[in-house]
């Protein structure tokens, strides 16, 4: 299927590893001109060499004040415009009952505020072109304890749904993808091989952890003109792991 993406432009955050790296590679394979951002410039340069595609590399710390506007300006300067934004940067760690305000502030900033700011920094030029795609890589809707990232991802879902209703008339769609267990540095660091095997056998209906490409395929479709009637959606890619029915 021709996704009609060749020649489009995209900005992918958190592109140095894992899901973000897989998304960048998939978009590049579709002929999309890319700007990629993360903290590790060497990993972004390695990504560009691996794909054989010229990319605008933006080294940035997403947590820094003003980072979204600087990233947006750099991407617009390099590409001339951004048709597709993939908000992939983020992170999670468990909280305690007495976790203080700095941890909550960090979680909300990294997983909601910066994504929202970056999207709004790019919306004007999307609206002027009457075309745009915003795809947010979020998180699960079944909290199994206190975690600031869970609250931030829920905020992302609510914000994205509301935004989709305001910008649809401008040809812009806004969607969210909560990943399940996808192989990444974080997964390998946080879960033992024994636990991963047990979960594949007992909790994931398709019987395996996902790969970054499993997320990337859906991102490419949602970013394409073919998905123009899909907006405000939250579409899990989790091998059937989650048990909610909608």
C-alpha positions in Angstrom: 0.0 0.0 0.0 1.3 3.4 -0.9 0.9 5.6 2.2 1.4 8.8 0.1 4.0 10.0 2.6 7.0 10.6 0.3 8.1 14.2 0.5 6.3 14.9 3.7 8.2 16.3 6.7 8.2 15.0 10.3 9.7 15.7 13.7 10.3 12.7 15.9 11.2 13.2 19.6 13.0 10.7 21.7 14.4 9.2 18.5 17.8 8.0 19.8 16.6 4.5 20.9 13.7 2.1 21.1 10.3 3.1 19.9 11.3 6.6 18.7 14.2 5.1 16.7 11.9 2.5 15.1 9.4 5.2 14.1 12.1 7.4 12.6 13.4 4.5 10.5 9.9 3.6 9.3 9.1 7.1 8.3 12.4 7.5 6.5 11.7 4.2 4.6 8.4 5.9 3.4 10.3 8.8 2.0 9.6 11.3 4.8 12.1 14.1 5.4 13.0 14.0 9.0 14.1 16.0 12.0 15.0 13.9 15.0 15.7 15.0 18.5 17.0 13.5 21.7 19.7 14.1 24.3 22.3 11.7 22.7 23.6 13.3 19.5 25.9 10.3 18.8 22.9 8.0 18.7 21.0 10.3 16.4 24.0 10.4 14.0 24.2 6.6 14.2 20.5 6.5 13.2 21.1 8.7 10.2 24.0 6.6 9.1 22.0 3.4 9.5 19.1 4.6 7.4 21.3 6.3 4.8 19.0 9.3 4.9 20.0 12.9 5.6 18.2 14.0 8.8 18.1 17.2 10.7 19.7 16.3 14.1 18.6 18.3 17.1 20.3 17.6 20.3 18.1 18.8 23.2 17.1 18.1 26.7 13.3 18.0 26.7 13.2 18.9 30.4 14.8 22.3 29.9 12.6 25.4 30.0 12.0 26.6 26.5 13.1 23.3 24.8 9.9 22.8 22.8 10.2 26.1 21.1 13.9 25.7 20.4 13.2 22.2 18.9 10.3 23.5 16.8 12.3 26.4 15.5 15.2 24.1 14.6 13.0 21.6 12.8 11.1 24.4 10.9 14.5 25.9 9.9 15.9 22.6 8.7 12.8 21.3 6.9 10.9 24.4 5.9 7.8 23.1 7.7 6.7 20.2 9.8 3.7 18.1 8.5 3.9 15.4 11.1 4.8 15.6 14.8 5.5 12.3 16.7 5.6 13.1 20.4 7.6 10.1 21.6 9.9 11.5 24.4 8.9 10.5 27.9 9.8 8.4 30.9 8.4 6.6 33.9 9.5 5.5 37.4 7.4 4.2 40.3 6.4 6.6 43.1 5.9 6.1 46.8 2.9 7.4 48.8 5.1 10.2 50.1 6.9 11.1 46.8 7.4 14.8 46.8 6.4 17.6 44.5 9.6 17.6 42.5 8.9 14.1 41.3 5.4 14.9 40.3 6.5 18.1 38.6 9.2 16.1 36.7 6.7 13.5 35.6 4.1 16.0 34.4 6.7 18.1 32.6 8.4 15.2 30.8 5.2 13.3 29.8 2.6 16.0 29.2 3.7 19.6 29.4 6.6 19.5 26.9 4.6 17.5 24.4 1.7 19.9 24.6 4.1 22.9 24.2 5.8 21.4 21.2 2.5 20.6 19.5 1.3 24.2 20.0 4.6 25.5 18.7 3.9 23.7 15.4 0.2 24.1 15.0 0.2 27.5 13.4 2.1 26.4 10.3 0.0 23.2 10.1 -3.2 25.3 10.2 -1.8 27.6 7.5 -1.2 24.6 5.2 -4.6 23.0 6.2 -2.8 19.7 6.9 -1.1 18.1 9.8 -0.7 15.0 11.8 0.1 14.8 15.6 0.8 11.3 16.9 1.5 10.9 20.7 3.1 7.8 22.1 1.5 7.7 25.5 0.9 4.9 28.1 -1.5 2.4 29.6 -4.8 3.3 31.2 -4.7 0.7 33.9 -2.5 2.2 36.7 -1.1 -0.5 39.0 0.1 1.9 41.6 1.0 5.6 42.1 3.1 6.8 39.2 3.3 10.4 37.9 3.7 9.2 34.3 0.3 7.4 34.5 -1.3 10.7 35.5 0.6 12.6 32.8 -0.4 10.1 30.1 -4.0 10.3 31.1 -3.7 14.1 30.7 -2.2 13.6 27.3 -5.2 11.5 26.2 -7.7 14.2 27.4 -5.7 17.0 25.9 -5.3 15.2 22.5 -9.0 14.4 22.3 -9.9 18.1 23.0 -7.3 19.4 20.6 -8.6 17.0 17.9 -12.0 18.6 18.1 -10.6 22.1 17.6 -8.2 21.5 14.8 -10.0 18.9 12.7 -11.5 21.6 10.5 -8.0 22.6 9.6 -7.1 19.2 8.2 -5.1 18.2 11.3 -5.6 14.9 13.1 -4.5 14.1 16.7 -4.2 10.6 17.9 -2.5 8.6 20.8 -0.8 5.2 20.8 -0.3 3.6 24.2 2.3 0.8 23.7 2.3 -2.5 25.6 5.5 -4.3 26.3 7.8 -3.2 23.5 11.5 -4.3 23.5 13.6 -1.3 24.5 16.5 -0.3 26.8 14.1 0.4 29.5 12.3 -3.0 29.3 15.6 -4.8 29.3 16.7 -2.8 32.3 13.6 -3.1 34.3 12.4 -6.7 33.7 14.3 -10.0 34.0 14.4 -12.5 31.2 12.4 -14.9 33.4 9.7 -12.3 34.0 9.5 -11.4 30.4 9.1 -15.1 29.4 6.4 -15.6 32.1 4.4 -12.6 30.9 4.6 -13.7 27.3 3.2 -17.1 28.3 0.5 -15.9 30.7 -0.5 -12.3 30.1 0.1 -11.4 26.4 -2.4 -13.2 24.1 -0.1 -13.1 21.0 2.7 -14.7 23.1 5.5 -12.2 22.7 6.8 -8.7 23.5 6.5 -6.2 20.7 9.2 -4.6 18.6 9.5 -0.9 17.9 8.4 -1.7 14.3 5.0 -2.8 15.7 4.4 0.8 16.9 6.1 2.4 13.9 3.7 0.7 11.4 0.7 2.3 13.0 2.4 5.6 13.3 3.1 5.6 9.6 -0.5 4.9 8.8 -1.9 7.5 11.2 0.6 10.0 9.7 -0.6 9.4 6.2 -3.3 11.0 4.1 -5.1 7.7 4.1 -5.9 8.1 7.8 -7.5 11.5 7.5 -10.8 10.3 9.1 -9.1 8.9 12.2 -8.7 11.5 15.0 -9.1 11.8 18.7 -8.4 8.1 19.0 -6.4 6.1 21.6 -5.2 3.0 19.9 -3.2 0.5 22.0 -0.5 -1.6 20.4 0.0 -4.3 23.1 -0.6 -7.8 21.7 -3.9 -7.9 23.6 -2.2 -7.3 27.0 -4.6 -4.7 28.3 -8.1 -5.8 29.4 -10.2 -2.6 28.9 -12.9 -3.0 26.3 -12.7 0.5 24.7 
